[in-house]
């Protein structure tokens, strides 16, 4: 049976457990298209950000 060679310090234990507190990413409804997108991110389909055209519209 495998036995740890050294005791895990509370700091390392806390760093390992910090990933347990991560939340799922939030999504906001886009005002123009009505689709869900990340807040403060541009919409890749329309190329819009804060009501203005930033990149060319993606052709699909």
BELVENJO-V891648 format. One record per pair of residues at least 6 apart in sequence whose ideal C-beta (glycine too) atoms are under 7 Angstrom apart, sorted by the first residue. I is the first residue (numbers start at 0). J is the second residue. Records with the same first field share a line. If there is no record, write none. Layout:
# BELVENJO-V891648
I->J + J
This chain:
# BELVENJO-V891648
24->37
25->38
26->35 + 36 + 37
27->36 + 38
28->35
29->36 + 42
31->45 + 47
32->42 + 44 + 45
36->42
41->47 + 48 + 53
43->57
44->57
45->56
46->52 + 53 + 54 + 55 + 56 + 57
47->53
